Amino acid sequence: MNREQISRIAHADHPIKAPLDDAAVRQLLARGLPRGDEHVLDLGCGSGEWLVRALAAHPDLHAEGVDTSADALAQARESARDRGVAERLVLHHQDAADFASARPFDLVVSVGAAHAFGGLLGTLAAARRHLAPGGRVLIGDGFWEHPPSPEAVEMLGDFSDLATTVDRVVAEGWTPVHGHVSTRRELDAYEWACWGSLASWALDRPAEPDGAHALATAATRRAEWLHVYRGAFGFVSLVLCRTPDLP
Ligand SMILES: C[S@@+](CC[C@H](N)C(=O)[O-])C[C@H]1O[C@@H](n2cnc3c(N)ncnc32)[C@H](O)[C@@H]1O
């Protein structure tokens, strides 16, 4: 069983692969898409859930997604077809850091994919290259709510605290016009959904050859979350505009 198969099963009940509930996703998209006829790009789109929700909410919207996972893109294609928005969605199977497009985008989304760009600021630099004048960026990344253990840093990467994270974004010339800090409920709901779905998949299929591996993975990941990073990890999503140069 490879990582992509595990991810597909783990996210069956939480198709947004980040700790955000549906209301938060809706509000972030609404702030990122003030008109409703924008061209949107998602760098690290996964199964395309952000784009498909945006397209379903706005009939004049067009979207493109980039991801290295063929399996996630196949899911995105399927879900766009199911929701009747496939003709307005273009998907690119490639490294998002190498993605180039002749057209600029009014909204660039990148949630939970900052590792593809070496961190949050690298993601913002990439987003800026694709941004139309006056466009917005919707970004989501981790931060440390409390000081992490060395094991948590090793596992998740080296984040800053929330204030420092936002200060760094602002220092790079961005102004937050909306933000969402994932609640304890959202953070916990995401982890329970992932590791609960994976465990449940295995338990429901006693004859499945991959069942033992899936169950062991669910147990390991649940224990890592509870023992290593639950007390330290936070997640922030920001809608950003470029800060104008002051005279
Ligand atoms: C945590 S998931 C987030 C998916 C989606 N943004 C969401 O919020 O539902 C991270 C995604 O980044 C993708 N990814 C990782 N490295 C990448 C890269 N270098 N280029 C493009 N996608 C990448 C993974 O395949 C995965 O789909």
The ligand as an ORCA input file, in Angstrom:
! r2SCAN-3c Opt
* xyz 0 1
  C      -1.641     18.314      2.555
  S      -1.994     18.112      0.844
  C      -3.019     19.551      0.581
  C      -3.898     19.404     -0.632
  C      -4.870     20.572     -0.878
  N      -4.184     21.833     -0.961
  C      -5.916     20.624      0.203
  O      -5.857     21.546      1.033
  O      -6.840     19.783      0.189
  C      -0.472     18.575      0.065
  C      -0.475     18.353     -1.437
  O       0.737     18.896     -1.982
  C       1.152     18.044     -3.027
  N       2.570     18.305     -3.298
  C       3.640     18.015     -2.513
  N       4.775     18.430     -3.105
  C       4.402     18.993     -4.296
  C       5.106     19.622     -5.355
  N       6.438     19.746     -5.301
  N       4.395     20.098     -6.408
  C       3.046     19.962     -6.456
  N       2.326     19.383     -5.476
  C       2.992     18.915     -4.406
  C       0.847     16.647     -2.520
  O       0.789     15.701     -3.568
  C      -0.504     16.885     -1.847
  O      -1.558     16.677     -2.763
*
